[in-house]
Amino acid sequence: MISGFATPEGTKKFSEKHGLAANFRLVHGLTLSNVGMGTYLGNPDAATDTLVADAIKKSIMAGINVIDTAINYRAQKAERSVGRALSELIQQGSIKRDQIFVSTKNGYITNDADIKEDFWAYVQREYTKPGIIGPDDISSGYHCMKVSYLEDQLNRSLKNLGLECVDLMYLHNAVEGQIQDMSKEEFVKNLKQVFEMYEQKRRDGKIKFYGMATWECFRVGEDNPQYLSLSETVNIAKQIGGDDHGFRFIQLPYNMYYDQAFMAKNQKIDDIQVSVLDAAQKLGIGIFTSVPLMQGRLLAPGTIPEFGQLKPSLRCLQFIRSTPGVLAPLVGQKDPSHVQENLEILKVPPMSHDEFIGLVRKLVPSY
């Protein structure tokens, strides 16, 4: 198991080694690249393991120090690919653990692709029979917020990653996976229990920060059953962990098509309606964004506007990482040619605020 975690000193040293200072953000004392690598898609096989591990190593050596995964991605094999890549780079002396920010996610019910067993047989043997979960703890969305399950999953994630401590643990699509089966009041009660467990794991040295990786809840309107107030969620963390609480990051979809995080004023701060990006900045919450390329659908000719003399994939990343309030888009990449193309974004700085607003006004004249 690799000890340590991302530190201010280590991440700053990493950024200085890779030159272009404009391609890093300072958040909660850490210097993090404004593009991160995601590990969502791919077959759960050895060939994909190698592609993912190689892509991670190439991304880190090019200047990316944000790596995102989840225990259910490729049925635990994505985490193992991340662990393999980090271990190899550290053993080579190419990086140190304190230079890399690693996030993972728990909450969905998952099997293990390395164990050839029926999905529900695995769940029963690993979780139900030992009493980790009961028959009523799995939602219709294949999700579980029971603390004993999330503790079990954290321990498995650390083992998969080969790490003693993960920098960021997300509760994965909790509202989206649970709210169809319970009231909002019951959900909030369960969320408090999860945050209490996360704060204990911080004290135990197993996680540094925690957050929520989401799809809908921070982007939809207040009348939507999946809506969640970011300020109220932060207040829950403060009630449990005080001002030094660990709830410091969220993840949500954002790109030129899914623009609600920037355009929709659905969050309330001091009785003023603001976007979730604005709310997060005021509340000290860092935002990482998912689906920057819409799994390739935004790359079709004519889908997104021309600007900056950039290729379509680079335009997507440039737009997102230049948006005020965004720390980094998380781009899933494993094909060597895609990795090489996406990493070209690190050779140019993000747009200035004025350039970004000017582009938005071209796209949305009423903005």
C-alpha positions as CSV (number, residue, x, y, z in Angstrom):
1,M,0.0,0.0,0.0
2,I,1.3,3.4,-0.9
3,S,1.2,5.9,2.0
4,G,0.6,9.6,1.8
5,F,-1.8,11.9,0.0
6,A,-1.7,15.1,-2.2
7,T,0.0,18.0,-0.4
8,P,0.4,21.7,-1.1
9,E,4.2,21.2,-1.4
10,G,4.0,18.1,-3.6
11,T,1.3,19.4,-6.0
12,K,3.1,22.8,-6.3
13,K,6.4,21.0,-7.2
14,F,4.5,19.0,-9.8
15,S,3.1,22.1,-11.4
16,E,6.5,23.8,-11.5
17,K,8.0,20.8,-13.2
18,H,5.4,21.0,-16.0
19,G,5.8,24.7,-16.8
20,L,2.6,26.5,-17.9
21,A,1.4,27.9,-14.6
22,A,-1.9,29.0,-16.2
23,N,-2.9,25.3,-16.6
24,F,-3.1,24.8,-12.8
25,R,-5.6,26.0,-10.2
26,L,-5.0,26.5,-6.5
27,V,-7.8,25.0,-4.4
28,H,-7.7,24.3,-0.7
29,G,-4.0,24.7,-0.7
30,L,-3.4,22.2,-3.6
31,T,-2.1,23.0,-7.0
32,L,-4.2,20.9,-9.4
33,S,-4.2,20.7,-13.2
34,N,-7.2,22.3,-14.9
35,V,-7.7,19.1,-16.9
36,G,-8.2,15.8,-15.2
37,M,-8.4,12.2,-16.4
38,G,-11.5,10.1,-16.0
39,T,-11.7,6.3,-16.2
40,Y,-15.4,5.6,-16.8
41,L,-15.8,3.6,-20.0
42,G,-14.3,0.4,-21.3
43,N,-14.6,-3.3,-21.2
44,P,-13.7,-5.1,-18.0
45,D,-10.8,-7.0,-19.5
46,A,-7.0,-7.1,-19.3
47,A,-6.5,-5.3,-22.6
48,T,-8.5,-2.3,-21.4
49,D,-6.6,-2.4,-18.1
50,T,-3.4,-1.9,-20.0
51,L,-4.8,0.9,-22.2
52,V,-6.1,2.8,-19.1
53,A,-3.0,2.4,-17.1
54,D,-0.8,3.5,-20.0
55,A,-3.1,6.5,-20.6
56,I,-2.9,7.5,-16.9
57,K,0.9,7.3,-17.0
58,K,1.1,9.3,-20.2
59,S,-1.3,11.9,-18.8
60,I,0.6,12.4,-15.6
61,M,3.9,12.7,-17.4
62,A,2.4,15.4,-19.6
63,G,1.2,17.5,-16.7
64,I,-2.1,16.1,-15.4
65,N,-2.2,15.5,-11.6
66,V,-6.0,14.9,-11.2
67,I,-7.1,11.3,-11.7
68,D,-10.8,10.3,-11.2
69,T,-12.3,6.9,-10.9
70,A,-15.1,4.9,-9.1
71,I,-15.4,1.4,-7.7
72,N,-18.2,0.5,-10.1
73,Y,-16.3,1.7,-13.2
74,R,-15.5,-1.5,-15.1
75,A,-16.6,-3.5,-12.0
76,Q,-13.6,-2.4,-9.9
77,K,-11.0,-2.8,-12.7
78,A,-10.8,1.0,-13.3
79,E,-9.6,1.5,-9.8
80,R,-7.1,-1.3,-10.2
81,S,-5.8,0.3,-13.4
82,V,-5.3,3.6,-11.6
83,G,-3.4,1.8,-8.8
84,R,-1.2,0.0,-11.2
85,A,-0.3,3.2,-13.1
86,L,0.5,5.1,-9.9
87,S,2.5,2.2,-8.4
88,E,4.6,1.9,-11.6
89,L,5.3,5.7,-11.8
90,I,6.2,5.9,-8.1
91,Q,8.5,2.8,-8.3
92,Q,10.3,4.4,-11.3
93,G,10.8,7.6,-9.4
94,S,8.8,9.6,-12.0
95,I,6.4,11.0,-9.4
96,K,5.7,11.0,-5.7
97,R,2.4,10.2,-4.1
98,D,2.1,13.7,-2.7
99,Q,2.0,15.2,-6.2
100,I,-1.2,13.4,-7.4
101,F,-4.8,14.0,-6.5
102,V,-6.9,10.8,-6.7
103,S,-10.6,10.8,-6.4
104,T,-13.0,7.8,-6.4
105,K,-16.7,7.2,-5.8
106,N,-18.9,4.8,-3.9
107,G,-22.6,4.1,-3.6
108,Y,-23.6,2.0,-6.5
109,I,-23.9,-1.8,-6.1
110,T,-21.1,-3.4,-8.0
111,N,-19.6,-6.8,-8.6
112,D,-16.0,-7.7,-9.3
113,A,-15.1,-8.4,-12.9
114,D,-12.1,-10.4,-11.8
115,I,-14.4,-12.9,-10.1
116,K,-16.5,-14.9,-12.6
117,E,-19.8,-15.1,-10.8
118,D,-23.4,-14.1,-11.4
119,F,-23.9,-10.4,-10.3
120,W,-26.5,-11.1,-7.7
121,A,-24.7,-14.3,-6.4
122,Y,-21.7,-12.1,-5.8
123,V,-23.8,-9.4,-4.0
124,Q,-25.4,-12.0,-1.8
125,R,-22.1,-13.7,-0.9
126,E,-20.1,-10.5,-0.4
127,Y,-22.6,-8.2,1.1
128,T,-25.9,-9.8,2.2
129,K,-24.7,-12.9,3.9
130,P,-22.1,-11.1,6.0
131,G,-24.7,-8.6,7.1
132,I,-23.2,-5.6,5.4
133,I,-26.5,-4.8,3.7
134,G,-30.0,-6.0,4.2
135,P,-32.6,-6.9,1.5
136,D,-34.2,-3.5,1.8
137,D,-30.9,-1.4,1.6
138,I,-30.6,-1.5,-2.2
139,S,-32.7,1.1,-4.1
140,S,-34.4,0.5,-7.3
141,G,-31.6,2.4,-8.9
142,Y,-29.0,-0.2,-7.7
143,H,-27.7,2.2,-5.1
144,C,-27.0,1.9,-1.4
145,M,-26.3,4.6,1.2
146,K,-26.1,2.3,4.2
147,V,-23.0,3.3,6.2
148,S,-21.7,-0.2,6.6
149,Y,-21.8,-0.7,2.8
150,L,-20.0,2.6,2.1
151,E,-17.4,1.7,4.7
152,D,-16.9,-1.7,3.0
153,Q,-16.6,0.0,-0.4
154,L,-14.1,2.5,0.8
155,N,-11.8,-0.3,2.1
156,R,-12.2,-2.1,-1.2
157,S,-11.4,1.1,-3.1
158,L,-8.2,1.6,-1.1
159,K,-7.1,-2.0,-1.7
160,N,-7.9,-1.7,-5.5
161,L,-6.0,1.6,-5.7
162,G,-3.1,0.4,-3.5
163,L,-3.4,3.5,-1.4
164,E,-3.6,4.1,2.3
165,C,-5.5,7.3,1.8
166,V,-7.6,8.7,-1.1
167,D,-7.6,12.4,-1.6
168,L,-11.3,12.7,-2.4
169,M,-14.2,10.3,-1.8
170,Y,-17.5,11.1,-3.6
171,L,-20.9,9.8,-2.7
172,H,-21.9,8.7,-6.1
173,N,-25.2,9.9,-7.6
174,A,-26.9,9.6,-4.3
175,V,-30.0,11.7,-5.0
176,E,-30.4,10.3,-8.4
177,G,-30.0,6.7,-7.1
178,Q,-32.2,7.0,-4.0
179,I,-34.9,9.7,-4.3
180,Q,-37.4,7.6,-6.2
181,D,-37.7,5.3,-3.2
182,M,-37.8,7.7,-0.3
183,S,-38.8,11.2,0.9
184,K,-36.4,14.1,0.7
185,E,-36.5,14.2,4.6
186,E,-35.4,10.6,4.8
187,F,-32.7,11.2,2.2
188,V,-31.3,14.1,4.2
189,K,-31.3,12.0,7.3
190,N,-29.3,9.3,5.5
191,L,-26.9,11.9,4.0
192,K,-26.1,13.2,7.5
193,Q,-25.1,9.6,8.6
194,V,-22.9,9.3,5.5
195,F,-21.2,12.6,6.2
196,E,-20.6,11.6,9.8
197,M,-18.9,8.4,8.6
198,Y,-16.8,10.4,6.1
199,E,-15.7,12.8,8.8
200,Q,-14.6,9.7,10.9
201,K,-12.7,8.4,7.9
202,R,-10.9,11.7,7.7
203,R,-9.8,11.4,11.3
204,D,-8.7,7.8,10.6
205,G,-6.5,9.0,7.7
206,K,-8.3,7.1,5.0
207,I,-9.7,10.1,3.1
208,K,-8.7,13.8,3.0
209,F,-11.8,15.3,1.5
210,Y,-15.3,14.1,0.5
211,G,-18.0,15.3,-1.8
212,M,-20.9,14.4,-4.1
213,A,-20.5,13.2,-7.7
214,T,-23.9,14.0,-9.3
215,W,-25.8,14.0,-12.5
216,E,-29.0,16.0,-11.9
217,C,-29.4,17.3,-8.4
218,F,-27.3,20.5,-8.5
219,R,-28.4,21.4,-12.1
220,V,-32.2,21.1,-11.9
221,G,-34.8,23.5,-10.7
222,E,-36.2,23.6,-7.1
223,D,-39.4,22.1,-8.3
224,N,-37.7,18.9,-9.4
225,P,-37.7,16.0,-7.0
226,Q,-34.0,15.4,-7.5
227,Y,-33.1,19.0,-6.6
228,L,-30.5,19.6,-3.8
229,S,-29.5,22.9,-2.4
230,L,-25.7,23.2,-2.3
231,S,-25.8,25.7,0.6
232,E,-27.9,23.4,2.7
233,T,-25.6,20.5,1.9
234,V,-22.6,22.5,3.0
235,N,-24.5,23.4,6.2
236,I,-25.0,19.7,6.9
237,A,-21.3,19.2,6.7
238,K,-20.7,22.2,9.0
239,Q,-23.1,20.8,11.6
240,I,-21.1,17.6,11.6
241,G,-17.5,18.6,11.0
242,G,-17.5,22.3,11.9
243,D,-15.8,24.9,9.9
244,D,-13.0,22.4,9.1
245,H,-15.4,20.0,7.5
246,G,-14.2,17.9,4.6
247,F,-17.1,18.4,2.1
248,R,-15.1,20.5,-0.3
249,F,-15.8,19.2,-3.9
250,I,-18.7,18.2,-6.1
251,Q,-18.8,16.8,-9.6
252,L,-21.4,17.4,-12.2
253,P,-22.0,17.3,-16.0
254,Y,-21.0,20.4,-17.9
255,N,-20.2,21.2,-21.5
256,M,-21.6,23.4,-24.4
257,Y,-24.7,21.2,-24.4
258,Y,-25.2,20.6,-20.7
259,D,-24.7,24.2,-19.8
260,Q,-27.1,24.4,-16.7
261,A,-24.2,24.7,-14.2
262,F,-23.3,28.0,-15.8
263,M,-26.6,29.3,-17.2
264,A,-29.3,28.1,-14.7
265,K,-29.8,30.3,-11.6
266,N,-31.2,27.5,-9.5
267,Q,-29.2,27.9,-6.3
268,K,-29.8,30.4,-3.5
269,I,-27.1,32.3,-1.7
270,D,-28.2,35.1,0.7
271,D,-31.7,35.1,-0.9
272,I,-30.2,35.7,-4.3
273,Q,-30.6,33.1,-7.1
274,V,-27.3,32.2,-8.7
275,S,-25.8,29.3,-10.8
276,V,-24.3,26.3,-9.0
277,L,-20.9,27.5,-10.3
278,D,-21.4,30.9,-8.6
279,A,-22.8,29.2,-5.4
280,A,-19.8,26.9,-5.2
281,Q,-17.3,29.7,-5.4
282,K,-19.1,31.6,-2.6
283,L,-19.2,28.4,-0.5
284,G,-15.6,27.3,-1.0
285,I,-16.6,24.2,-3.0
286,G,-14.4,23.1,-5.9
287,I,-16.2,21.7,-9.0
288,F,-14.9,19.0,-11.3
289,T,-17.0,18.4,-14.4
290,S,-17.9,15.2,-16.3
291,V,-18.8,14.3,-19.9
292,P,-16.7,17.1,-21.5
293,L,-17.0,15.4,-25.0
294,M,-20.5,13.8,-24.5
295,Q,-18.7,10.5,-25.1
296,G,-17.6,11.8,-28.5
297,R,-21.0,13.2,-29.6
298,L,-19.7,16.8,-29.5
299,L,-16.9,16.0,-31.9
300,A,-19.0,15.6,-35.0
301,P,-18.4,18.3,-37.6
302,G,-20.5,21.5,-37.0
303,T,-21.7,20.4,-33.6
304,I,-19.8,23.1,-31.6
305,P,-18.7,26.5,-32.9
306,E,-15.2,27.3,-34.2
307,F,-12.9,29.3,-32.0
308,G,-9.2,29.5,-31.2
309,Q,-8.1,27.5,-34.2
310,L,-8.5,24.4,-32.0
311,K,-9.6,20.8,-32.9
312,P,-13.1,19.9,-31.7
313,S,-11.9,18.0,-28.6
314,L,-9.7,20.8,-27.6
315,R,-12.5,23.4,-28.0
316,C,-14.6,21.3,-25.7
317,L,-11.9,21.2,-23.0
318,Q,-11.0,24.8,-23.5
319,F,-14.6,26.1,-23.1
320,I,-15.1,24.1,-19.9
321,R,-11.8,24.8,-18.2
322,S,-12.1,28.5,-19.0
323,T,-15.5,28.7,-17.3
324,P,-15.4,30.6,-14.0
325,G,-15.8,28.3,-11.1
326,V,-14.7,25.1,-12.9
327,L,-11.5,23.4,-11.6
328,A,-11.1,20.9,-14.4
329,P,-13.1,18.8,-16.9
330,L,-12.5,15.1,-16.4
331,V,-11.8,13.6,-19.8
332,G,-12.1,9.8,-20.3
333,Q,-9.3,8.7,-22.5
334,K,-7.6,5.4,-23.2
335,D,-7.1,5.1,-27.0
336,P,-3.5,6.3,-27.5
337,S,-4.4,8.6,-30.4
338,H,-7.2,10.2,-28.3
339,V,-4.8,10.6,-25.4
340,Q,-2.2,12.3,-27.6
341,E,-4.8,14.7,-29.0
342,N,-6.4,15.7,-25.7
343,L,-3.1,16.3,-24.1
344,E,-2.4,19.1,-26.7
345,I,-4.6,21.3,-24.6
346,L,-1.8,21.5,-22.0
347,K,0.3,23.4,-24.5
348,V,-2.0,26.5,-24.5
349,P,-3.4,28.6,-21.6
350,P,-7.1,28.7,-20.9
351,M,-9.1,31.7,-22.2
352,S,-9.1,34.9,-20.2
353,H,-12.4,35.9,-18.4
354,D,-13.1,38.5,-21.1
355,E,-12.4,36.0,-23.9
356,F,-14.7,33.5,-22.3
357,I,-17.5,35.9,-21.8
358,G,-17.1,37.2,-25.3
359,L,-17.5,33.7,-26.6
360,V,-20.6,33.1,-24.5
361,R,-22.2,36.2,-25.8
362,K,-21.6,35.1,-29.4
363,L,-23.3,31.8,-28.6
364,V,-26.1,33.3,-26.4
365,P,-26.6,37.0,-27.5
366,S,-29.1,37.5,-24.6
367,Y,-26.5,36.6,-22.0
